[in-house]
Amino acid sequence: MTLLSLEKVDVFYGDLQATFGVDLRLDAGEAIALIGANGAGKSTLLRAIMGMTAARRGAVMFDGQDITRLRCDLIARRGIAIVPEGRRLFSSLSVEENLLMGGARARPGPWTLDTVFDLFPAMREFRHHNAAELSGGQQQMVAIGRALLTNPRVLLCDELSLGLAPKVVGEIYACFAGIRDKGVSIILVEQDVVRARSASSRLYCLLKGRVTLEGASSSVTLDDISHAYFGDRRS
């Protein structure tokens, strides 16, 4: 069942058009990946879904309802949460206080402090540390936990691996199965193509604001992705 869809979405920043007629579908319980070079429009689409940058044309549909013009706080209350690029934690607050910010106006659901700590056991040990004292990987865990504490149905993840060591990235991605087991669907923006394929059931490639490839992650080849990522140079 389709839970979230974008239909012919055009997003602008002032007079600059960032995406062109983008169609996208996320089914309930699914994880999809958005790949593409810097400036391809990946984060822009997440912002459009979240209501942070409204689509000028087209529609964003969530659970059968048009949310294109809703404020981002109202979209969050309907069940969409974002883990932003750069994490954006409150550096003067403790880990636990940052997490509780996510749960301040949460929807009913399975995610509590205890279930987040079960997902990231190491977080229990530094729950009273200030967020500014943490490593990048630890901060990313807190950012994911904060989003989960809103009890979302859809989790938007923007460049989770940026600036992190491969081992740490692997530990974070290993938690996706547990997140999906609790009924959360995921849209993942990721520049690491190999990791994006392994973490998703379907993927979309964007080039200059347009979808150049869509398909099952298991059947899309690296050659397919290369042509979609950089433009078809075979002719």
N, C-alpha and C positions, 0 to 999 in steps of 0.2 A: 504494500500500500504506500502510495506517495505521501510523505509527510510534509515536505518542503519543496517548492519549485520556484524557479525564476523563469519568467516568460518574456522573451524579447527585451531584456533589460538594457537600457542605455543609462549610464551614469556620467555626469559632467562635474568638473571642478571649474566653476566659472564658465568661460567659453570653451574650455578644453574638454573634449569628449574622451573619457577613459575606457568605456566599454561599449560594444556595438552589438545590440540584438542578442544578448547572451541568454541561452536556454540551459537550464540545469535542473536536475532532479535528485532528491535524496529520499530514499525509502526508509520506512520505520525499521530501526535496528541495523541500519547500514552505515558503513564508513566509506566516504568518497574522498579523493584527493584532488586538489587543484595544483597543477604544476605550471611552470613557465619562468622565464627570466625576470629579473627585476624590471618593474614598470609594465608588466604584462596585464595587470588588472586584477590579480588574485586577491590582494588585501582590499581593494576597492569593492569587490563583490561581497566580501564578508561585512564590510561597513554598510553596504546597501541592505543586506539581510538584517543587520542589527538596527537599522534605522539611523545610523550615524551620518550617512550621506545618502539622501533619498534618491532613488531612481527618478530620472526626469521622464522617461518613457518605459513602458512595460509594467510588469506586475511581479511582486513577491507574494507568493501564496504559502500560508502555513496552516496545516490541518484544515484545508478547505476554505480558509478565510484570507481575504486580501489585507496584508499588513504593510503595503507599500508606503503609506503616508503616516503610519503610526510613529509616535515618539519611541525612542529606544527603551525608556523605562517601562513602557507598556508592552513592548515586544518581549522584554526580559520577563515580565510577569506572566506572559503567555507560555514561556518555557524555552527561550533561546538564550544561551549564555556564550560569552566570548572570552578566550584566553588571548589577550592582545600581544602583538609583537613587542618585545621589550619588557613584558611582564607587568610593569606599572604597579608595583606594590606600594603600600604606604610605608616608607622607610623608617619612620619614627615609631611605628607600631610593632608589636611583637607578632610572631607567626600566628599565634592563636587569635589575636585581635584582627589580623588581616583576614583570616578565615571567617571569623564571625561577621565581618563586614558583608561577606557573600551571603550569609544566612540571615541577615537582618530582616529582609522582607521576602523570605524564600517561599516557594510553592511547597505544598505537602509532597513528601516523597521519601525515598530511602536514604538520601545522603545526609549524614550528621557528622559531627566532629569525629566520632568513633569510627564511622565507616570510611571517612577520608584517611584517618590514621591507619586503618587496616590496609587501605590501598597503598599508602606510603608509610610503612612502619618507622622508617628513620625519622619521620617528621615529629613523632612523639618526643624524641630526645631533644629537639631544638624548638619545641613549641613556645617556649618563653623567651627565646632570643629575639632581638630586633631583626626585622627583615633585612636591614642594611648590612648585617654581620654575616649573612649567608653567602654561600657560593652561588654561581649562576644556576647550577643544576638544582640546588635546594630551593632557590627562588622560583624556578619554573614549577616545581612540585607544589609550592604554595599557591601560585597563580592558578594552576589546574584545580587544586582543592577548593580555592575560593569560588571559582566558577561552578564547581559541582555542588557546593552548598546552597546554591539557588535552586537546586533540584530541577535541572533543565531536561527537556526532551531532546534538544539539539545542542551540541557543543561545537563551537567554532574555534579552531585552533590555528593561530597565525604564527608560522615559523617557529615551532617549538624548539627545533634543534639549533637555532642561530646562536653561534658563539659558544656552544657546549662541546665537551669532549665526546667522542663516539661512544665510549662506555656509558656515560651518563645519559646520552640520548637513547641508547638501547634500553636502559632501565626505565626511562619514562615511557617509551613506546610499548614496553612489555605490560604496562598497566591498562592499555586500551581494551583488552579482552574483558577485564573486570568492569570497566566503565560500561561497555556495551551490554554486558550481562545484566546490568541494572536498568536496561531499557533506554539508554542514551544513544542517539544517532550522532555521527561525527562528520564534520567537514574539516578536512585537514589541508592547510596551505603549507607546501613544503617544496624546497628547491632540491633536496636530495632525492633524485628520481628513484633510485633503487629502494630507499626506505619508504617513499610514498607508495610505490607499487606493492610492497610487502604488507603495508599497514591498511590497505584499502581493498574494497571489492570492485570498485570502478574508479576511473580517473578521467579528468578533463585537463587538456593542455590549452593554455591561453597564449596567444601571440598578439601583441599590440591591441589588446582589448577584445579579441575575437577568439571563439573556441575553434581550435584547429584540429583537435582530436578528442574523441570520446570513446570509451570502450571498457570492457572488463579488464581489470588490472592484470589478471593471469594470462590474458591472451594478447595484450599489447606488447609488441617487441621494443627493445631499445632502439632499433632502427626506426620504427614508427615514431617513437617519441622524439628522436633526434630531428627528423624531418618536420614534425609539428612544432617543436621547440624553437627551431632556428629558421623555419621556412623551407619549403620544398626546393632543394637545389639540384634535383635530379634532371630537370629539363635543360 
